[in-house]
Amino acid sequence: EQMENAKQLMSRARSMFQGQNELILIRLSEVRMLLKQGEVDAALNSLHGIPSTSSYYMRSRLLIADIYLKHKRNKKMYIDCFQQLIKSNPNDIHCQLLLGDAYMNIQRTTDGIYAYEQALMMSDYDEKLALKFGRALIA
C-alpha cells in the first residue's frame, strides 16, 4: 500500500512540475522506487533517458553504474559508465578520478593507477590527488 501511495504521489508531482530539472528529480525518485521493487531493468531504462545536457546527468550515470555493479553484477558495464563520463567530459579531473575509484572498487588496481595518473597529469599538482595515487600504488 505504501508503494501504491508513493506511485500516486509521483504521478501528481509529475503533473504539477513542468520544468525539465524537476521532472528529472521526480524520475530519479521513481528509479529508487523501482529498485526497491526489484524492477532493475525498468530503472535502467528510465535513467538512460536522462539527456547529457541535464544538470543531473552525472548523478544518473553514477546511479546506472551502481545498478550495474550491485544489481546486475556486470563489471564491464559498470566501468563503461565512467568511461562514457570521461568521453563526455575529457578534461574533467573529477571524472578521471571516478574512473580510478571504479577500477579500484572492482580490484583492477593497474587500471585504477593509470586513471589516477591521468588525473594527476591533468592537475597542477593536487596534494590529495597525489596521496590517492600513492595509496593506489601500494595497494
C-alpha positions in Angstrom: 0.0 0.0 0.0 2.9 2.4 0.8 4.3 1.8 -2.7 1.0 2.5 -4.3 0.7 5.8 -2.4 4.2 6.7 -3.4 3.4 6.0 -7.1 0.3 8.2 -6.9 2.3 11.0 -5.3 4.9 10.8 -8.0 2.2 10.9 -10.7 0.7 14.1 -9.1 4.2 15.7 -8.8 4.9 15.0 -12.4 1.7 16.8 -13.5 2.4 19.7 -11.1 6.0 20.4 -12.2 6.8 21.1 -15.8 10.4 22.2 -15.6 13.0 19.8 -17.0 15.1 19.7 -13.8 12.1 19.0 -11.6 10.9 16.2 -13.9 14.3 14.6 -13.8 14.4 14.8 -10.0 11.0 13.0 -9.9 12.4 10.4 -12.3 15.4 9.8 -10.0 12.9 9.2 -7.1 10.9 6.9 -9.3 14.1 4.9 -10.1 14.8 4.4 -6.4 11.2 3.1 -6.0 11.7 0.7 -9.0 14.9 -0.6 -7.4 13.1 -1.3 -4.1 10.5 -3.2 -6.1 13.2 -5.2 -7.8 12.5 -3.7 -11.2 16.1 -3.2 -12.2 15.6 -3.1 -16.0 12.8 -0.5 -15.7 15.1 1.6 -13.5 17.9 1.4 -16.0 15.6 2.3 -18.9 14.4 5.3 -17.1 17.9 6.5 -16.3 19.1 6.1 -19.8 16.5 8.6 -20.9 18.2 11.5 -18.9 19.9 13.7 -21.5 23.6 14.6 -21.3 22.6 18.3 -21.2 20.8 17.8 -17.9 22.4 19.0 -14.7 21.5 15.6 -13.3 23.3 13.7 -16.0 26.3 12.8 -13.9 24.1 11.7 -10.9 22.1 9.5 -13.3 25.3 7.9 -14.7 26.6 7.2 -11.2 23.3 5.6 -10.3 23.4 3.5 -13.5 27.0 2.4 -12.6 25.8 1.4 -9.1 23.0 -0.6 -10.6 25.3 -2.4 -12.9 27.7 -3.3 -10.1 25.3 -4.1 -7.3 22.2 -5.4 -9.0 23.4 -6.8 -12.3 26.9 -7.7 -11.2 28.2 -6.5 -14.5 31.7 -5.0 -14.0 32.1 -4.2 -17.7 29.0 -2.1 -17.9 29.9 -0.5 -14.5 33.3 0.7 -15.9 31.6 1.7 -19.2 29.5 4.2 -17.3 32.6 6.0 -16.1 34.3 5.8 -19.5 31.3 7.5 -21.0 31.6 10.3 -18.5 35.2 10.8 -19.5 34.2 10.7 -23.2 31.6 13.5 -22.5 34.0 15.4 -20.2 37.5 14.7 -21.5 39.2 17.4 -19.4 37.3 16.8 -16.2 39.7 15.6 -13.5 36.7 14.5 -11.3 35.5 12.1 -14.0 39.0 10.7 -14.3 39.1 10.2 -10.5 35.7 8.5 -10.6 37.1 6.0 -13.2 40.1 5.3 -11.0 37.9 4.8 -8.0 35.7 2.5 -10.0 38.6 0.4 -11.1 39.8 0.2 -7.5 36.3 -0.9 -6.4 36.5 -4.0 -8.6 40.1 -4.8 -7.8 41.6 -3.7 -11.2 44.4 -1.9 -9.4 46.6 -1.4 -12.5 43.8 0.3 -14.4 43.0 2.4 -11.3 46.6 3.6 -11.0 46.6 4.5 -14.7 43.4 6.5 -14.3 44.7 8.3 -11.2 48.0 9.0 -13.1 46.0 10.6 -15.9 44.1 12.8 -13.4 47.4 13.8 -11.7 48.8 14.8 -15.1 45.7 16.9 -15.7 46.1 18.8 -12.5 48.6 21.4 -11.4 49.6 19.0 -8.6 46.9 18.4 -6.1 48.2 17.0 -2.8 45.0 15.0 -2.2 45.2 13.5 -5.7 48.9 12.7 -5.2 48.1 11.0 -2.0 45.3 8.9 -3.6 47.8 8.0 -6.4 50.4 6.9 -3.8 47.9 4.8 -1.9 46.9 3.1 -5.1 50.5 2.3 -5.9 50.9 0.5 -2.6 47.6 -1.3 -2.8 
